[in-house]
């Protein structure tokens, strides 16, 4: 069974750094694009970035370029999304998605002073 | 970015009645490989989205046959032939022909 298991909820202060994770299992991790989708409270879905773990090819949505970094460690079938300096506006649910069909359970990130 | 415009944004439906959601894209979703990469997702309250339909009209495994997708080019439709209580949620169209991939605003389906 294909599974994407994300790391737990985070509460951070503005300016702090954060790295969230998504572990894939039940499929060949290196042969599917995997990415992150943001859902702000009560809002819709936005693709942020994707990575192909097989060769680390990476794409960022222009809206998120320079704001986050996507990475993957194929040795442990895990993808990551990181921020160097969080803002209150980063408060959202973040979903890991194996393109084109499987979603993780979501990681809620709350940024508040 | 390709803009995906859904209508309506809110859809109250009587149980057992049909429902239809429209999705229009700002440019053609026909890929250079000939495929049209238009998906439909369902997000039930408090849950992660789940893909229902891929490449316009193909139902995912386990998706009831009351869900169907159609369309071409820039104009697409999701239909529910007879709405059931478990269909309550928000429905999104999404294109992955052009990067960045983009979603529609979502259509909230509720029972009257």
Contacts between the chains, C-beta under 8 A, distances in Angstrom:
chain1	res1	chain2	res2	distance
A	44	B	92	6.9
A	44	B	103	5.9
A	44	B	104	7.7
A	44	B	105	5.4
A	44	B	106	4.9
A	45	B	41	7.8
A	45	B	49	6.8
A	45	B	92	5.9
A	45	B	94	7.5
A	45	B	103	4.4
A	45	B	106	7.6
A	46	B	103	7.1
A	47	B	100	5.4
A	47	B	101	4.6
A	47	B	102	6.9
A	47	B	103	7.6
A	59	B	99	5.6
A	59	B	100	7.6
A	61	B	1	7.8
A	61	B	99	7.8
A	61	B	100	3.8
A	62	B	1	7.4
A	62	B	100	6.8
A	63	B	100	7.5
A	95	B	48	6.0
A	95	B	49	7.3
A	99	B	96	7.1
A	100	B	37	7.9
A	100	B	39	6.8
A	100	B	51	7.3
A	100	B	54	6.5
A	100	B	96	6.5
A	101	B	51	5.0
A	101	B	54	7.2
A	101	B	60	7.0
A	103	B	48	4.3
A	103	B	49	5.6
A	103	B	50	7.1
A	104	B	48	6.8
A	105	B	48	5.9
A	106	B	48	5.7
